């Protein structure tokens, strides 16, 4: 038997090699993109690109060939370690049942199974190397063409086109495997799947070969919290290897052993061990299995299972790594790294908030990016702090007790949704020039509360209930101080708005999704489907 912990930790050393290689290739791509001349004629561009692609693909093949050699040697060692551990664990149970178990090295059937698993996994890694080299080259060619078209069409300047290209590469990583469904796995994801699946399948096949040798008929699957929903139905249960009988379903039919989605399949951390009726005690009670799938984790007011929380963690971890990659690529290309620094800090805070609320620690090894050390971490944190200091000043947030630290910002974002919603509307109004930053968030909040208290909930003459308002509506209501001239109009009083919303005359607004109401002091446009107030203007004539 292999434990879920063993299967989780086993590939880490090998995966570190793949992370280093991926980051090196991405940084090389970024450097190459930043040095291209995007203003040459198309024919000359294609010639230069093809020459560069030849050199680039040769460099990728060289890197990956070296990596594959090291990988296959490590796979051999991992297979041996996993095989010896799983057989030793199973043999203890077989021996207690009175079975005679020869040493692994004296069992031709076990050695044959382990060698077969090793060859199968080594072949998978060689195929992975070939597909990665081919896909990475195509990926780079496509990104270069997109950047070239963006520049020559005049849609973007060179720096923006380069930044867009780097963003696209950083988001996806090096494409390794492309499935018929359209899903693409990057090189690290594909390598992890190949290692875990190869080790687990080989160990499982060895266990079944040993069971055949000693005439053992029953097995019990392992169980762990955070299992996939489709694996929850069979984890921690006892099965019969040949046929079935009451209380003991058939092992292969129930668990899907031998298939990609089943037991010991793609990225599966379940395994199994021998079970002898009358001698063995089930390792998992019904209470334990129920606890594994219970929604015991509270996050932002909702309850989740451990699996659901782990999926959120994996998403945030992948996002943090993605922005670390982009930081290094922007640095290699000589671009400003502020955005990636801020995004990294954002996802770090999201992970911290999730961990504090649920008590489930994140997996820091999944966020490691080769080349991103203490120096890069310190510089990125400084850039993030500098950005938020500017942000507070730009939006007149200082001295209002809300955004003095990043921690308080994210506390509002994740733990006070109404305040965060109001804050986003204020920021959008300032960015559009509808509201002056000198107005300040506190004054904007007062006006917003007036809308919530006196306008939301009213019904129009058509019977539509007002449920919300846009930032544009709030800016038009406030008026007066708009920096943008087209928005710099006289504000509208709450009293005039109330009369207009409840008794205004309906007019066409010019947009099929909205209706205009005209009153004695103002006019209001709203969406009848959503009940959202869209905009308003002062109107000084009688209707």
C-alpha positions in Angstrom: 0.0 0.0 0.0 1.1 3.5 -0.8 -0.2 6.3 1.4 -1.7 9.5 0.0 1.2 11.4 1.7 3.8 9.3 -0.2 2.1 9.9 -3.5 1.8 13.6 -2.8 5.5 14.1 -1.8 7.2 11.6 -4.2 7.3 13.7 -7.4 8.4 17.0 -5.8 12.1 16.6 -6.4 11.6 15.8 -10.1 8.9 18.5 -10.5 11.4 21.1 -9.3 13.6 20.3 -12.3 10.6 20.8 -14.6 9.7 24.1 -12.9 13.3 25.4 -13.4 13.2 24.4 -17.1 9.8 26.0 -17.8 10.8 29.3 -16.1 14.1 29.4 -18.1 12.3 28.8 -21.4 9.7 31.4 -20.6 12.3 34.0 -19.6 14.2 33.2 -22.8 10.9 33.7 -24.8 10.4 37.1 -23.1 13.9 38.3 -23.9 13.6 37.2 -27.5 10.2 39.0 -28.0 11.6 42.2 -26.5 14.4 42.3 -29.0 12.4 41.8 -32.2 12.0 44.5 -34.8 8.2 44.7 -35.4 8.4 47.4 -38.1 10.0 45.5 -40.9 8.1 44.3 -44.0 6.0 41.1 -43.7 8.3 39.0 -46.0 11.4 40.0 -44.1 9.5 39.4 -40.8 8.6 35.8 -41.9 12.2 35.1 -42.9 13.7 36.4 -39.7 11.1 34.6 -37.6 11.7 31.3 -39.3 15.4 31.6 -38.7 14.9 32.5 -35.0 12.3 29.7 -34.6 14.9 27.1 -35.8 17.4 28.3 -33.3 14.8 28.5 -30.5 13.4 25.0 -31.1 16.9 23.5 -31.1 17.5 25.2 -27.8 14.3 23.9 -26.3 15.1 20.3 -27.5 18.5 20.6 -25.9 17.1 21.7 -22.6 14.4 19.1 -22.6 16.7 16.2 -23.7 19.0 16.9 -20.8 15.9 17.1 -18.5 14.5 13.8 -19.8 17.8 12.0 -19.1 17.7 13.1 -15.5 14.0 12.4 -15.2 14.1 8.8 -16.4 16.9 8.0 -13.9 14.9 9.5 -11.1 11.8 7.7 -12.2 13.7 4.4 -12.0 14.6 5.2 -8.4 11.1 6.3 -7.5 9.6 3.1 -9.0 12.0 1.0 -7.0 11.3 2.9 -3.7 7.5 2.8 -4.3 7.5 -0.9 -5.2 9.6 -1.9 -2.2 7.4 0.1 0.2 4.1 -1.1 -1.1 5.1 -4.8 -1.2 6.6 -4.5 2.3 3.4 -3.0 3.6 1.2 -5.6 1.9 3.4 -8.5 2.9 3.0 -7.7 6.6 -0.7 -8.3 6.2 -0.2 -11.4 4.0 2.2 -12.9 6.6 -0.2 -12.3 9.5 -2.8 -14.3 7.5 -0.3 -17.2 7.2 0.8 -16.6 3.6 4.4 -17.1 2.5 5.9 -14.1 0.7 9.3 -14.5 -0.9 11.4 -11.3 -1.1 10.6 -9.0 -3.9 14.0 -9.6 -5.6 13.2 -13.3 -5.6 9.8 -12.9 -7.3 10.1 -12.8 -11.1 6.4 -11.7 -11.5 7.0 -8.6 -9.3 10.2 -7.7 -11.0 8.5 -8.0 -14.4 5.6 -5.8 -13.4 7.9 -3.1 -12.0 10.1 -3.1 -15.1 7.0 -2.9 -17.3 5.7 0.1 -15.3 9.1 1.8 -15.5 9.3 1.4 -19.3 5.7 2.6 -19.7 6.4 5.7 -17.6 9.8 6.4 -19.2 8.0 6.2 -22.6 5.4 8.7 -21.4 8.2 11.1 -20.4 9.9 10.8 -23.8 6.6 11.5 -25.5 6.1 14.5 -23.1 9.5 15.9 -24.2 8.7 15.6 -27.9 5.2 17.1 -27.6 6.5 19.9 -25.3 9.2 21.0 -27.8 6.8 21.0 -30.7 4.0 22.8 -28.8 6.3 25.4 -27.3 7.7 26.2 -30.7 4.2 26.6 -32.2 3.1 28.6 -29.1 6.1 31.0 -29.5 5.5 31.4 -33.3 1.8 32.2 -32.7 2.6 34.8 -30.0 5.2 36.5 -32.2 2.7 36.7 -35.1 0.0 38.2 -32.8 2.5 40.8 -31.5 3.6 41.7 -35.0 0.0 42.1 -36.2 -0.9 44.3 -33.2 2.0 46.6 -34.0 1.7 46.9 -37.8 -2.1 47.4 -37.6 -1.5 50.4 -35.3 -3.8 48.8 -32.6 -1.0 48.9 -30.0 2.5 50.4 -29.6 5.5 48.0 -29.4 5.7 48.0 -25.6 2.0 47.1 -25.2 2.2 44.4 -27.8 5.3 42.9 -26.1 3.5 43.1 -22.7 0.4 41.4 -24.2 2.5 38.6 -25.6 4.2 38.0 -22.2 0.9 38.0 -20.4 -0.4 35.3 -22.7 2.7 33.1 -22.2 2.8 33.6 -18.5 -0.9 32.7 -18.1 -0.6 29.4 -19.9 3.0 28.4 -19.2 4.8 26.1 -21.6 2.1 24.1 -23.4 2.9 20.4 -23.2 -0.2 18.3 -23.9 -3.2 19.4 -25.9 -6.4 17.2 -25.6 -9.1 16.7 -28.2 -11.5 18.6 -25.8 -9.3 21.7 -26.3 -7.8 21.6 -22.8 -4.1 22.3 -22.6 -1.8 21.2 -19.7 1.5 23.0 -19.1 4.7 21.0 -18.7 4.6 20.8 -14.9 1.0 19.7 -14.7 1.7 17.0 -17.4 4.8 15.9 -15.6 3.1 15.6 -12.2 0.3 13.5 -13.7 2.8 11.2 -15.5 4.8 10.6 -12.3 2.0 10.1 -9.9 0.0 7.9 -12.3 3.0 5.9 -13.3 4.1 5.2 -9.7 0.6 4.4 -8.4 -0.4 2.2 -11.3 2.9 0.2 -11.1 2.6 -0.2 -7.4 -1.1 -1.3 -7.8 -0.1 -3.8 -10.5 2.6 -5.2 -8.2 0.1 -5.6 -5.4 -2.3 -7.5 -7.6 0.5 -9.7 -8.8 1.5 -10.5 -5.2 -2.2 -11.2 -4.3 -2.3 -13.7 -7.2 0.9 -15.4 -6.0 -0.4 -15.9 -2.5 -4.1 -16.5 -3.4 -5.4 -13.4 -1.7 -9.0 -12.4 -2.8 -10.0 -9.2 -1.0 -8.6 -5.6 -0.9 -9.5 -2.5 1.0 -9.1 0.9 -0.7 -7.4 3.8 1.2 -9.4 7.0 2.0 -8.5 10.6 2.6 -10.2 13.9 3.1 -10.5 16.1 0.0 -11.1 13.2 -2.4 -12.7 13.8 -5.8 -16.5 13.3 -5.5 -16.4 10.4 -8.0 -13.8 8.7 -5.8 -15.7 9.2 -2.5 -18.2 6.5 -3.4 -15.6 3.7 -3.2 -12.8 5.0 -0.9 -12.3 3.1 2.4 -14.4 0.1 1.3 -13.6 -3.6 0.8 -13.8 -5.3 -2.6 -13.4 -8.8 -4.2 -10.8 -9.2 -6.9 -12.6 -12.0 -8.8 -16.3 -11.8 -9.2 -18.4 -10.4 -6.3 -20.5 -11.5 -3.3 -22.9 -9.8 -0.9 -21.1 -6.9 0.9 -18.1 -7.2 -1.5 -18.5 -5.6 -4.9 -16.1 -6.4 -7.7 -12.9 -4.4 -7.4 -12.5 -3.5 -11.1 -16.1 -2.6 -11.8 -16.6 -0.6 -8.6 -13.4 1.4 -8.6 -12.6 1.6 -12.3 -9.1 0.3 -11.6 -7.1 0.2 -14.8 -8.8 3.3 -16.3 -7.6 6.9 -16.3 -10.5 8.3 -14.1 -10.5 5.3 -11.7 -8.4 4.0 -8.8 -4.7 4.6 -9.3 -5.5 6.6 -12.5 -4.7 10.1 -13.4 -3.3 12.0 -10.4 -5.2 9.6 -8.0 -3.7 9.4 -4.5 -5.8 6.4 -3.5 -4.3 2.9 -3.2 -5.4 -0.4 -1.6 -4.1 -3.2 0.6 -5.0 -6.8 1.3 -8.0 -7.6 3.5 -8.7 -10.9 5.1 -12.3 -11.5 6.3 -12.3 -12.5 10.0 -8.7 -11.3 10.5 -8.6 -7.8 9.2 -10.3 -4.9 10.8 -11.7 -2.2 8.4 -9.4 0.8 8.5 -12.2 3.3 8.1 -15.5 3.5 9.9 -18.7 4.9 8.4 -18.2 7.9 10.7 -14.7 8.6 9.5 -15.8 8.4 5.8 -18.7 10.7 6.5 -16.3 13.1 8.2 -14.0 13.2 5.2 -16.9 14.5 3.0 -18.6 16.7 5.5 -19.1 20.5 4.7 -17.2 21.5 7.9 -15.2 24.4 6.5 -16.7 27.9 6.8 -15.5 30.5 4.3 -17.1 33.9 3.7 -20.3 32.7 5.4 -20.7 29.4 3.3 -19.8 25.9 4.2 -17.5 23.7 2.0 -16.0 20.3 2.0 -12.3 19.8 2.3 -12.2 19.0 -1.4 -13.9 22.2 -2.3 -11.6 24.2 -0.2 -8.5 22.5 -1.7 -9.8 23.3 -5.2 -10.0 27.0 -4.2 -6.5 26.8 -2.8 -5.1 25.2 -5.9 -6.7 28.0 -8.0 -5.1 30.7 -5.9 -1.7 28.9 -5.8 -1.7 28.5 -9.6 -2.6 32.2 -9.9 0.2 33.2 -7.6 2.7 31.2 -9.7 1.3 32.7 -12.9 2.1 36.2 -11.7 5.5 35.2 -10.4 6.3 33.9 -13.9 5.0 37.1 -15.5 7.1 39.1 -13.1 10.3 37.3 -14.1 9.4 37.5 -17.8 8.6 41.3 -17.6 11.9 41.7 -15.8 13.8 39.7 -18.5 12.1 41.9 -21.2 12.9 45.1 -19.4 9.3 46.0 -18.7 7.6 47.5 -15.6 6.8 44.8 -13.1 4.3 46.8 -10.9 1.2 45.0 -12.1 2.6 41.5 -11.5 3.8 42.6 -8.1 0.4 43.8 -7.1 -1.3 40.7 -8.4 1.1 38.5 -6.5 0.4 40.3 -3.3 -3.4 40.1 -4.1 -3.3 36.3 -4.4 -1.1 35.9 -1.4 -3.7 37.8 0.7 -6.5 35.6 -0.8 -4.7 32.5 0.2 -3.9 33.8 3.7 -7.6 34.8 4.1 -8.8 31.4 3.0 -6.3 29.7 5.3 -7.2 31.8 8.3 -10.9 31.2 7.8 -10.7 27.4 7.2 -7.6 26.4 9.0 -6.4 24.5 5.9 -2.7 25.3 5.1 -1.8 26.0 1.5 0.9 24.1 -0.3 3.8 26.5 -0.6 5.8 24.1 -2.8 3.1 24.5 -5.5 3.9 28.3 -5.7 7.7 27.9 -6.1 9.1 29.5 -9.3 12.7 29.0 -10.2 14.6 32.3 -10.2 12.1 34.0 -7.9 14.1 34.2 -4.7 14.3 36.6 -1.7 15.6 39.5 -3.8 12.6 39.3 -6.3 10.2 38.7 -3.4 11.4 41.8 -1.6 11.4 44.0 -4.7 7.8 42.8 -5.7 6.5 43.5 -2.2 8.0 47.0 -2.2 6.4 47.7 -5.6 3.0 46.5 -4.3 3.2 48.7 -1.2 4.3 51.6 -3.4 1.3 51.1 -5.7 -1.2 51.0 -2.8 0.3 54.1 -1.3 -0.3 55.8 -4.6 -3.8 54.3 -4.8 -4.7 55.8 -1.4 -3.5 59.2 -2.4 -5.1 59.1 -5.9 -8.5 58.3 -4.5 -8.4 60.4 -1.4 -8.6 57.4 0.9 -6.0 58.5 3.5 -7.1 59.4 6.9 -10.5 57.6 6.5 -9.5 54.5 8.5 -10.1 52.1 5.6 -7.0 51.5 3.6 -4.1 52.2 5.9 -2.7 48.7 5.3 -3.1 46.0 2.7 -4.6 43.8 5.3 -7.5 46.1 6.0 -8.1 46.5 2.2 -8.4 42.7 1.7 -10.4 42.4 4.9 -13.0 44.7 3.4 -12.8 43.0 0.0 -13.5 39.5 1.3 -15.4 40.1 4.6 -17.5 43.2 3.9 -19.0 42.8 0.4 -21.4 45.8 0.7 -18.6 48.2 1.5 -16.4 46.7 -1.2 -19.2 47.1 -3.8 -19.6 50.7 -2.8 -15.8 51.2 -3.0 -15.6 49.8 -6.5 -18.3 52.1 -7.7 -16.5 55.1 -6.2 -13.2 54.1 -7.9 -14.9 53.6 -11.2 -16.6 57.0 -11.0 -13.2 58.7 -10.2 -11.4 56.8 -13.1 -14.1 58.0 -15.5 -13.8 61.6 -14.4 -17.5 61.6 -13.1 -16.4 62.3 -9.6 -13.4 64.3 -8.3 -11.0 62.4 -6.1 -11.1 65.5 -3.9 -14.7 64.6 -3.1 -13.4 61.7 -1.0 -14.8 58.3 -0.3 -16.7 59.4 2.9 -18.8 62.0 1.0 -19.4 59.5 -1.8 -20.5 56.9 0.8 -23.0 59.4 2.3 -24.6 60.0 -1.2 -24.6 56.2 -1.8 -26.4 55.6 1.5 -29.0 58.2 0.5 -29.7 56.2 -2.7 -29.9 52.9 -0.9 -32.2 54.3 1.8 -34.5 56.5 -0.3 -34.4 55.3 -3.9 -33.8 51.5 -3.8 -37.1 49.8 -3.2 -39.2 52.4 -5.0 -41.5 51.3 -7.8 -41.8 53.1 -11.1 -45.1 53.9 -12.7 -44.7 50.7 -14.7 -44.4 48.7 -11.4 -40.7 47.9 -11.7 -38.9 47.8 -8.4 -35.6 49.7 -8.2 -33.0 47.2 -6.9 -29.6 48.9 -7.5 -27.8 51.8 -9.2 -24.7 52.1 -11.4 -21.6 54.1 -10.6 -22.6 56.4 -13.5 -25.9 57.2 -11.9 -24.2 58.0 -8.6 -21.7 60.3 -10.4 -24.5 62.1 -12.2 -26.5 62.5 -9.0 -23.5 64.1 -7.2 -22.5 66.2 -10.2 -20.8 69.6 -9.7 -17.2 68.5 -9.3 -16.7 66.1 -12.2 -13.2 66.6 -13.8 -14.4 65.3 -17.1 -16.2 68.2 -18.8 -18.9 66.0 -20.4 -20.0 64.8 -16.9 -19.6 68.2 -15.2 -23.2 69.0 -14.8 -25.4 70.2 -12.0 -26.2 67.4 -9.5 -29.7 66.1 -8.8 -31.5 66.1 -5.4 -32.8 63.0 -3.8 -36.3 64.6 -3.6 -36.4 65.3 -7.3 -35.3 61.7 -8.0 -37.9 60.2 -5.8 -40.7 62.1 -7.6 -39.3 61.3 -11.0 -38.9 57.5 -10.3 -42.4 57.2 -8.8 -44.4 59.6 -11.0 -42.3 60.5 -14.0 -43.6 60.3 -17.6 -42.2 57.4 -19.6 -40.1 58.4 -22.7 -38.0 56.4 -25.1 -34.3 56.5 -24.1 -32.7 55.6 -27.4 -31.6 52.2 -26.0 -33.9 49.2 -26.2 -32.7 47.9 -22.8 -33.6 51.1 -20.9 -36.6 53.3 -20.2 -36.4 57.1 -19.5 -38.6 58.7 -16.9 -39.0 62.5 -17.1 -40.1 64.5 -14.0 -40.4 68.2 -13.1 -36.9 68.4 -11.7 -34.9 65.7 -13.5 -34.9 62.7 -15.8 -33.9 59.2 -14.9 -32.9 56.2 -17.1 -33.3 52.7 -15.7 -33.2 49.1 -16.9 -36.7 47.5 -16.5 -35.3 43.9 -16.5 -32.8 44.4 -13.7 -34.2 47.3 -11.8 -30.9 49.2 -12.0 -30.8 53.0 -12.2 -28.5 53.8 -15.1 -28.2 57.6 -15.2 -29.9 60.9 -14.4 -29.8 64.6 -15.4 -31.1 67.8 -14.0 -34.2 69.1 -15.9 -35.4 72.6 -14.8 -38.6 72.8 -17.0 -42.0 71.5 -16.1 -43.3 68.4 -17.9 
